[in-house]
Amino acid sequence: MPHVAITIIPGRDREAKRALAQKTQAFLVKELGIDPKFVSVSIQDIPLEDWAKSMEQFSEDILFVKPGV
Protein backbone atom coordinates (compact mmCIF):
# COMPACT_ATOMS: atom_id res chain seq x y z
CA MET A 1 0.00 0.00 0.00
CA PRO A 2 1.94 3.01 -1.17
CA HIS A 3 1.55 6.37 0.49
CA VAL A 4 2.98 9.46 -1.15
CA ALA A 5 3.69 12.49 1.04
CA ILE A 6 4.04 15.70 -0.93
CA THR A 7 5.48 18.81 0.66
CA ILE A 8 5.01 22.11 -1.15
CA ILE A 9 5.33 25.78 -0.39
CA PRO A 10 2.02 27.47 0.48
CA GLY A 11 -0.09 29.08 -2.20
CA ARG A 12 -2.32 26.38 -3.62
CA ASP A 13 -5.93 26.07 -2.58
CA ARG A 14 -7.63 22.89 -1.43
CA GLU A 15 -9.01 22.12 -4.89
CA ALA A 16 -5.55 22.36 -6.50
CA LYS A 17 -4.12 20.07 -3.82
CA ARG A 18 -6.94 17.57 -4.30
CA ALA A 19 -6.33 17.56 -8.08
CA LEU A 20 -2.60 16.99 -7.54
CA ALA A 21 -3.31 14.16 -5.10
CA GLN A 22 -5.76 12.52 -7.50
CA LYS A 23 -3.32 12.77 -10.43
CA THR A 24 -0.56 11.32 -8.26
CA GLN A 25 -2.81 8.45 -7.21
CA ALA A 26 -3.86 7.78 -10.82
CA PHE A 27 -0.23 7.69 -11.94
CA LEU A 28 0.73 5.18 -9.23
CA VAL A 29 -2.30 3.02 -9.94
CA LYS A 30 -1.33 2.82 -13.61
CA GLU A 31 2.44 2.52 -13.04
CA LEU A 32 2.19 -0.15 -10.32
CA GLY A 33 -0.91 -1.92 -11.62
CA ILE A 34 -2.76 -1.70 -8.32
CA ASP A 35 -6.24 -0.79 -7.14
CA PRO A 36 -6.75 2.90 -6.20
CA LYS A 37 -8.03 1.87 -2.78
CA PHE A 38 -4.45 0.94 -1.88
CA VAL A 39 -2.90 4.35 -2.70
CA SER A 40 -3.02 7.34 -0.38
CA VAL A 41 -1.58 10.81 -0.89
CA SER A 42 -1.02 13.60 1.63
CA ILE A 43 0.01 17.18 0.91
CA GLN A 44 1.63 19.44 3.48
CA ASP A 45 2.50 23.12 3.12
CA ILE A 46 5.99 24.05 4.29
CA PRO A 47 6.77 27.78 4.45
CA LEU A 48 9.64 28.75 2.15
CA GLU A 49 11.73 29.94 5.10
CA ASP A 50 11.45 26.44 6.64
CA TRP A 51 12.06 24.51 3.41
CA ALA A 52 15.77 23.73 3.88
CA LYS A 53 15.23 22.55 7.44
CA SER A 54 12.30 20.38 6.33
CA MET A 55 14.41 18.73 3.62
CA GLU A 56 17.00 17.68 6.23
CA GLN A 57 14.62 14.95 7.43
CA PHE A 58 15.12 12.98 4.21
CA SER A 59 18.23 10.80 4.19
CA GLU A 60 20.18 9.97 1.04
CA ASP A 61 18.66 6.48 1.25
CA ILE A 62 15.11 7.68 0.59
CA LEU A 63 15.52 10.90 -1.38
CA PHE A 64 15.66 9.57 -4.94
CA VAL A 65 15.20 12.90 -6.71
CA LYS A 66 16.87 15.93 -5.19
CA PRO A 67 15.71 19.50 -5.80
CA GLY A 68 17.70 21.35 -8.41
CA VAL A 69 19.16 18.21 -9.96
RODO-2510 file (C-alpha; in nm, 4 decimals, decimal comma):
residues 69
     n   res          X          Y          Z
     1     m     0,0000     0,0000     0,0000
     2     p     0,1941     0,3013    -0,1172
     3     h     0,1551     0,6370     0,0494
     4     v     0,2985     0,9463    -0,1148
     5     a     0,3687     1,2489     0,1043
     6     i     0,4036     1,5702    -0,0934
     7     t     0,5483     1,8812     0,0659
     8     i     0,5012     2,2108    -0,1155
     9     i     0,5332     2,5783    -0,0390
    10     p     0,2023     2,7469     0,0476
    11     g    -0,0088     2,9085    -0,2202
    12     r    -0,2322     2,6375    -0,3623
    13     d    -0,5927     2,6072    -0,2578
    14     r    -0,7628     2,2888    -0,1427
    15     e    -0,9011     2,2118    -0,4888
    16     a    -0,5549     2,2359    -0,6499
    17     k    -0,4123     2,0069    -0,3820
    18     r    -0,6943     1,7574    -0,4299
    19     a    -0,6334     1,7557    -0,8076
    20     l    -0,2600     1,6993    -0,7537
    21     a    -0,3311     1,4159    -0,5097
    22     q    -0,5757     1,2516    -0,7501
    23     k    -0,3319     1,2771    -1,0434
    24     t    -0,0556     1,1316    -0,8261
    25     q    -0,2815     0,8452    -0,7206
    26     a    -0,3863     0,7777    -1,0816
    27     f    -0,0233     0,7688    -1,1936
    28     l     0,0731     0,5183    -0,9230
    29     v    -0,2295     0,3023    -0,9943
    30     k    -0,1329     0,2816    -1,3611
    31     e     0,2438     0,2517    -1,3044
    32     l     0,2193    -0,0152    -1,0319
    33     g    -0,0907    -0,1920    -1,1624
    34     i    -0,2759    -0,1704    -0,8316
    35     d    -0,6244    -0,0788    -0,7141
    36     p    -0,6751     0,2896    -0,6204
    37     k    -0,8029     0,1869    -0,2776
    38     f    -0,4453     0,0942    -0,1881
    39     v    -0,2896     0,4348    -0,2701
    40     s    -0,3020     0,7337    -0,0382
    41     v    -0,1583     1,0808    -0,0888
    42     s    -0,1017     1,3596     0,1626
    43     i     0,0011     1,7180     0,0905
    44     q     0,1632     1,9440     0,3482
    45     d     0,2502     2,3117     0,3124
    46     i     0,5995     2,4055     0,4286
    47     p     0,6774     2,7784     0,4448
    48     l     0,9642     2,8754     0,2151
    49     e     1,1730     2,9938     0,5096
    50     d     1,1450     2,6439     0,6643
    51     w     1,2059     2,4510     0,3408
    52     a     1,5770     2,3735     0,3876
    53     k     1,5226     2,2549     0,7443
    54     s     1,2298     2,0382     0,6325
    55     m     1,4414     1,8728     0,3618
    56     e     1,7000     1,7679     0,6234
    57     q     1,4620     1,4955     0,7433
    58     f     1,5124     1,2978     0,4214
    59     s     1,8232     1,0804     0,4193
    60     e     2,0182     0,9974     0,1041
    61     d     1,8659     0,6477     0,1253
    62     i     1,5111     0,7676     0,0594
    63     l     1,5518     1,0900    -0,1382
    64     f     1,5657     0,9572    -0,4941
    65     v     1,5204     1,2900    -0,6713
    66     k     1,6874     1,5933    -0,5188
    67     p     1,5709     1,9495    -0,5798
    68     g     1,7700     2,1354    -0,8409
    69     v     1,9162     1,8213    -0,9962
***
